């Protein structure tokens, strides 16, 4: 952790070397994120609810998903751009260092520009919490905290899986985008609004349903099952196999030779 904090300082100083570019890019991220938010507002301008879910309930799930995705894009950007390490041969350099490989990959790149999205997701989440009709108590606060942590966990798992996929081919960008951006856009809404096939996929294959849907039912008093409080922690069991596959890929890795 100490090493990672040092890397954060280095990356922050690096991005501030071109302050005008950094500020403009930072502002651009605000407009990109607002586009997602504006789409949901336009949708609910025509419909009062989507299968029983109101605007503020959807924005609650939107904020949770965007928080996890933005957090990973900001602080785990090195994993997201792992294919560049393979192509340039810089991954060989990491293998020679007496440090944890995955930790070094995380340190390779940090994008403070994406921090703009993280701030916006927290703002939207805060407004949604204030507006949504939920009687908050200790159990529901804990459930919300677990949902936020699981959002980070599931997207980190997806990024690690995408990095492991790079050991097979570094040209599979579209396949990786289906897992990252594709799942993010779908999971912005409660998965219960989709057809049964999507619900099954996002429950048993890619457990985003345990991030923003099943615990949401408990928050909204649509279910009294106490297990839904800790259901977001299921995503932790998705993280371990992802890490295992990444290290399995390292064992099969052949040096770039450069």
C-alpha positions as CSV (number, residue, x, y, z in Angstrom):
1,X,0.0,0.0,0.0
2,X,2.9,2.4,0.8
3,X,4.3,1.8,-2.7
4,X,1.0,2.3,-4.3
5,X,0.5,5.7,-2.5
6,X,4.0,6.8,-3.8
7,X,2.9,5.8,-7.3
8,X,-0.3,7.9,-6.9
9,X,1.8,10.9,-6.1
10,X,4.0,10.4,-9.1
11,X,1.1,9.9,-11.5
12,X,-0.6,13.0,-10.1
13,X,2.5,15.1,-10.6
14,X,2.9,13.7,-14.1
15,X,-0.7,14.7,-15.1
16,X,-0.2,18.2,-13.7
17,X,2.8,18.7,-15.9
18,X,0.2,19.7,-18.6
19,X,-2.3,21.5,-16.4
20,X,-4.4,23.0,-19.2
21,X,-4.8,19.7,-20.9
22,X,-5.6,18.1,-17.5
23,X,-8.3,20.7,-16.7
24,X,-10.0,20.4,-20.1
25,X,-10.0,16.6,-20.0
26,X,-11.3,16.7,-16.5
27,X,-14.2,19.0,-17.6
28,X,-14.8,16.8,-20.7
29,X,-15.4,13.8,-18.4
30,X,-18.2,15.8,-16.6
31,X,-20.0,16.2,-20.0
32,X,-19.6,12.6,-20.9
33,X,-21.0,11.4,-17.6
34,X,-23.9,14.0,-17.9
35,X,-24.9,12.3,-21.2
36,X,-25.6,9.0,-19.3
37,X,-27.5,10.9,-16.6
38,X,-29.5,12.9,-19.2
39,X,-30.5,9.7,-21.0
40,X,-32.2,8.4,-17.9
41,X,-33.9,11.7,-17.3
42,X,-35.3,11.7,-20.8
43,X,-36.5,8.2,-20.4
44,X,-38.5,9.0,-17.3
45,X,-39.8,12.1,-18.9
46,X,-42.0,9.7,-21.0
47,X,-42.6,7.0,-18.4
48,X,-43.4,7.4,-14.7
49,X,-41.7,4.0,-13.9
50,X,-40.0,1.0,-15.5
51,X,-41.6,-2.2,-14.2
52,X,-42.3,-0.5,-10.9
53,X,-38.9,1.2,-10.5
54,X,-39.1,5.0,-10.2
55,X,-36.6,7.6,-11.4
56,X,-34.8,7.9,-8.1
57,X,-34.7,4.2,-7.5
58,X,-33.0,3.8,-11.0
59,X,-30.7,6.7,-10.2
60,X,-29.7,4.9,-7.0
61,X,-28.6,1.8,-9.0
62,X,-27.0,4.1,-11.6
63,X,-24.9,5.9,-8.9
64,X,-23.8,2.6,-7.3
65,X,-22.7,1.1,-10.7
66,X,-21.0,4.3,-11.9
67,X,-19.2,4.6,-8.5
68,X,-17.7,1.2,-8.8
69,X,-16.8,1.5,-12.5
70,X,-15.3,5.0,-12.0
71,X,-13.3,4.0,-9.0
72,X,-11.7,1.1,-10.9
73,X,-11.1,3.3,-14.0
74,X,-9.3,5.9,-11.7
75,X,-7.2,3.8,-9.4
76,X,-6.8,0.5,-11.4
77,X,-6.2,2.0,-14.8
78,X,-3.1,-0.1,-15.1
79,X,-5.1,-3.3,-15.3
80,X,-7.5,-1.7,-17.8
81,X,-4.6,-1.0,-20.1
82,X,-2.8,-4.2,-19.5
83,X,-2.7,-5.0,-23.2
84,X,-0.3,-2.0,-23.7
85,X,2.2,-3.7,-21.3
86,X,2.1,-6.9,-23.3
87,X,2.4,-5.1,-26.7
88,X,5.3,-2.9,-25.6
89,X,7.1,-5.6,-23.8
90,X,7.0,-3.7,-20.5
91,X,5.4,-6.6,-18.7
92,X,8.7,-8.4,-18.9
93,X,10.2,-5.6,-16.8
94,X,7.6,-6.1,-14.1
95,X,8.3,-9.8,-14.0
96,X,11.9,-9.1,-13.0
97,X,11.0,-7.0,-10.0
98,X,10.7,-8.7,-6.5
99,X,7.1,-7.4,-6.0
100,X,3.6,-8.7,-6.4
101,X,2.9,-8.7,-10.2
102,X,-0.8,-7.7,-10.0
103,X,0.1,-4.9,-7.6
104,X,2.7,-3.6,-10.0
105,X,0.2,-3.6,-12.8
106,X,-2.1,-1.5,-10.7
107,X,0.6,1.0,-10.1
108,X,1.6,1.3,-13.7
109,X,-1.2,3.8,-14.5
110,X,-3.6,5.9,-12.5
111,X,-6.1,8.3,-14.3
112,X,-7.0,11.2,-12.2
113,X,-9.0,12.6,-15.1
114,X,-11.5,9.8,-14.4
115,X,-11.9,11.2,-10.9
116,X,-14.4,13.6,-12.4
117,X,-16.8,10.7,-13.0
118,X,-16.2,9.4,-9.5
119,X,-17.2,12.7,-8.0
120,X,-20.3,12.9,-10.2
121,X,-21.4,9.4,-9.4
122,X,-21.2,10.3,-5.7
123,X,-23.3,13.5,-6.3
124,X,-26.0,11.5,-8.2
125,X,-25.9,8.8,-5.5
126,X,-26.3,11.4,-2.8
127,X,-29.3,13.0,-4.5
128,X,-30.9,9.6,-5.1
129,X,-30.5,8.6,-1.5
130,X,-32.1,11.9,-0.4
131,X,-35.0,11.6,-2.9
132,X,-35.7,7.8,-2.9
133,X,-38.5,6.7,-0.6
134,X,-36.5,4.5,1.8
135,X,-36.8,4.4,5.6
136,X,-33.2,4.2,6.4
137,X,-31.9,2.2,9.4
138,X,-28.7,0.5,10.4
139,X,-29.4,-2.6,8.3
140,X,-30.2,-0.6,5.2
141,X,-27.1,1.6,5.6
142,X,-24.9,-1.5,5.9
143,X,-26.6,-3.0,2.8
144,X,-25.8,0.2,0.9
145,X,-22.2,0.1,2.0
146,X,-21.9,-3.5,0.8
147,X,-23.5,-2.5,-2.5
148,X,-20.8,0.1,-3.0
149,X,-18.0,-2.2,-2.1
150,X,-19.3,-5.0,-4.2
151,X,-19.6,-2.5,-7.2
152,X,-15.8,-1.9,-6.9
153,X,-15.1,-5.6,-6.4
154,X,-17.1,-6.8,-9.5
155,X,-15.6,-4.3,-11.9
156,X,-12.1,-5.0,-10.6
157,X,-12.8,-8.7,-11.2
158,X,-13.9,-7.9,-14.8
159,X,-10.8,-5.8,-15.4
160,X,-8.6,-8.6,-14.1
161,X,-10.4,-11.1,-16.3
162,X,-9.9,-8.8,-19.3
163,X,-6.2,-8.6,-18.4
164,X,-6.0,-12.4,-18.2
165,X,-7.7,-12.5,-21.7
166,X,-4.7,-10.5,-23.0
167,X,-2.5,-13.6,-22.5
168,X,-4.6,-15.3,-25.2
169,X,-4.8,-12.3,-27.6
170,X,-4.2,-8.6,-27.2
171,X,-6.5,-7.8,-30.2
172,X,-9.7,-8.8,-28.5
173,X,-10.7,-5.3,-27.5
174,X,-14.4,-5.7,-28.5
175,X,-14.8,-8.8,-26.4
176,X,-13.3,-7.0,-23.4
177,X,-15.6,-4.0,-24.0
178,X,-18.6,-6.3,-23.8
179,X,-17.6,-7.3,-20.3
180,X,-16.6,-3.8,-19.1
181,X,-18.6,-1.0,-20.8
182,X,-21.4,-3.3,-22.0
183,X,-22.1,-4.7,-18.5
184,X,-21.8,-1.2,-17.0
185,X,-24.5,0.2,-19.3
186,X,-26.9,-2.7,-18.6
187,X,-26.3,-2.7,-14.9
188,X,-27.2,1.0,-14.6
189,X,-30.8,-0.3,-14.4
190,X,-32.2,-2.9,-12.0
191,X,-31.7,-6.2,-13.8
192,X,-35.3,-7.2,-12.9
193,X,-36.6,-5.0,-15.8
194,X,-34.9,-7.2,-18.4
195,X,-36.0,-10.6,-19.7
196,X,-35.4,-13.8,-17.8
197,X,-32.3,-14.7,-19.8
198,X,-30.5,-11.4,-18.8
199,X,-31.5,-11.9,-15.2
200,X,-30.0,-15.4,-15.1
201,X,-26.8,-14.2,-16.8
202,X,-26.3,-11.3,-14.4
203,X,-27.1,-13.5,-11.4
204,X,-25.1,-16.7,-12.1
205,X,-22.5,-15.8,-14.8
206,X,-21.7,-12.2,-14.1
207,X,-23.2,-11.5,-10.6
208,X,-24.0,-7.8,-11.1
209,X,-27.5,-8.6,-9.8
210,X,-26.0,-8.9,-6.3
211,X,-24.6,-5.4,-6.6
212,X,-27.7,-3.4,-7.6
213,X,-30.8,-5.6,-7.7
214,X,-31.3,-8.2,-5.0
215,X,-30.0,-5.9,-2.1
216,X,-32.1,-3.1,-3.7
217,X,-35.2,-5.2,-3.1
218,X,-34.3,-5.2,0.6
219,X,-33.7,-1.4,0.6
220,X,-37.1,-0.8,-1.0
221,X,-38.9,-3.2,1.4
222,X,-39.9,-5.5,-1.5
223,X,-38.2,-8.4,0.3
224,X,-37.6,-9.0,4.0
225,X,-35.0,-11.8,3.4
226,X,-32.1,-10.8,5.8
227,X,-29.6,-12.7,3.5
228,X,-30.0,-9.9,0.9
229,X,-28.1,-7.6,3.3
230,X,-24.9,-9.6,2.8
231,X,-25.7,-10.8,-0.7
232,X,-23.3,-8.2,-2.3
233,X,-20.4,-10.0,-0.7
234,X,-20.9,-12.8,-3.2
235,X,-18.9,-10.7,-5.6
236,X,-15.8,-11.4,-3.5
237,X,-15.9,-15.0,-4.6
238,X,-15.9,-13.8,-8.2
239,X,-12.7,-11.8,-7.5
240,X,-10.6,-14.8,-6.4
241,X,-11.1,-16.9,-9.6
242,X,-10.3,-13.8,-11.6
243,X,-7.0,-13.4,-9.9
244,X,-6.2,-17.1,-10.2
245,X,-6.9,-16.9,-14.0
246,X,-4.6,-13.9,-14.2
247,X,-1.7,-15.8,-12.6
248,X,-2.4,-18.8,-14.7
249,X,-2.0,-16.6,-17.7
250,X,1.4,-15.5,-16.4
251,X,2.5,-19.1,-16.2
252,X,1.6,-19.5,-19.9
253,X,3.1,-16.1,-20.9
254,X,5.9,-16.0,-23.5
255,X,8.2,-13.0,-23.4
256,X,7.9,-10.4,-26.2
257,X,11.6,-10.9,-26.9
258,X,12.1,-7.1,-27.2
